[in-house]
Amino acid sequence: MGTIRHQGIQSTIITYLGVLIGAFNMLLFTKFLPPEVLGLTRLLNSIVAIFLTFSSLGSITMMNKFYPYYRDILSPKQRDLFGIVIILCVIGFTAMCIGAFIFKSNIIASYQAQSPLFTVYFNAIFPYAFFFLIYGIIESYSFNQFKTVVPIFIREVLVRLLTTIIIVAFMLKFLHEAGFIITYTLIYGIAAAVLISYLIKLNLFQFSFKISSLTKKLRKKIIGLTSIIYGGSLFSALAQNIDTLVISKVNGLATTAVFDLSTYISNVIMIPQKSVIAISVPVLSKAWKDKDFGRIQRIYERSSLILLTYALLIFFVIWLNFDSAFTILGLPDKYREGKWVVFILGMMRIMDLGTGVNSQIIGTSNHWKFEFTTNLILVCLSIPLNYIMIVHYSMIGSAIAQIFSLFVFNLIRFTYLYRKYDMQPFSKKTFYTVLLAVGGYIGAAFLLNFDNPYINVIAKSIFFVGIFIGGNIIFNISEDIQQTYQKGLQTVKKIVYRAKQ
């Protein structure tokens, strides 16, 4: 857990830097670009995410699961697993392109009425999906080399900086609408090239297309596990992106833009989860391989508490300052329509982070049939619920459908791990953390209200963070928070001591 904490802190700092850049990008999008253009980029993102899952044929998950065996047994030049992943992705991408062209007319017809801009740029899907797939492969490979910080920097910071550049170019009329969309689809190509160069420099970009004896030995297990997990991941990708697909089809790209801003705000809560997942996956894979159940339980429990702490901290700061922030930023009133979407999705993020890395624990184990089943349940709930709720209640309907579906999904996984391995992530510290957060929120919301939005944001944020984090440290609720605090305190003392000399 120490390795996870150290790299997690670095990764979290990087991802928060990315959030600042992303927030700036979102501000530019909402203030200077038509809502339909923002909605189009979000729709493309969702389609490409599904495209990636289908195209990979489950090979990226396969690499995460089995690479520890190859790393322990074979030399770098003999490890053929990465080469197999490349071949499978080429096959999958080709098949997806053929399928997309076959059904192109049907897809365009279904979006023509409400989202005509999407039908104009339908072909932008293909270069975007290709580069996104390449980056996904290389990023996963990098994680399995225990190189997590640089790929996280590339995804969270570099990609967003490149996006900033093309938004500004569009604002200054260096790019017209078509040029903006085309350039937007090429960003992950640049990201992939940078990451490959980094791995080559470290002499880590090594693979083989010659089938090894280890692959022959594990062939049946790899095929069986990957097939089931692939099916589950397809369902998961559909469930995660169905909202954008349906809102764009039923309500149009402008509504998609409002929903996307609300989703983006709630997704800020998930930032710490991304880093912990990226670093935990290879560690969990090795722990399952070594049958180190004690280590898995420790990661499960501590990840739950630290992620819950982050989630509550971020959500309540956002919710306390929602209206004041909109006033300060001068965002169009149309985007305020998503306020209660932010609240519902925020509650969902807290619930999800509070269950720790349960999905990753199951995903890196041998219980791929259960992985498939739970993802199937999620998609069977999400798709019809989202469609019905969006048709009747627009964005709010989607948010309600999502929180209900994810609650059922996490409840099933929690129950499974508890009954199968007697593992569960909660303790009395979980209750204390929630109690401290709610108390801090009530104090900030009811004791501090100023007419000046700037003072309002500063005062409420300082009060809440002081109560929540200060209380956490004083009562020693989270071991990770306490260790980070002590380390920071020692650093400050050293700086002060050197300054006095």
Secondary structure, 3 states (H helix, E strand, C coil): CHHHHHHHHHHHHHHHHHHHHHHHHHHHHHHHCCHHHHHHHHHHHHHHHHHHHHHHCCHHHHHHHHHHHHHHHCCHHHCCHHHHHHHHHHHHHHHHHHHHHHCHHHHHHHHCCCCHHHHHCHHHHHHHHHHHHHHHHHHHHHHCCCCCHHHHHHHHHHHHHHHHHHHHHHHCCCCCHHHHHHHHHCHHHHHHHHHHHHHHHCCCCCCCCCCCHHHHHHHHHHHHHHHHHHHHHHHHHHHHHHHHHHHHHHCCHHHHHHHHHHHHHHHHHHHHHHHHHHHHHHHHHHHHHCCCHHHHHHHHHHHHHHHHHHHHHHHHHHHHCHHHHHHHHCCCHHHHHHHHHHHHHHHHHHHHHHCCCHHHHHHCCCCHHHHHHHHHHHHHHHHHHHHHHHHHHHHHHHHHHHHHHHHHHHHHHHHHHHHHHCCCCCCHHHHHHHHHHHHHHHHHHHHCCCCCHHHHHHHHHHHHHHHHHHHHHHCCCCHHHHHHHHHHHHHHHHHHHHHHC
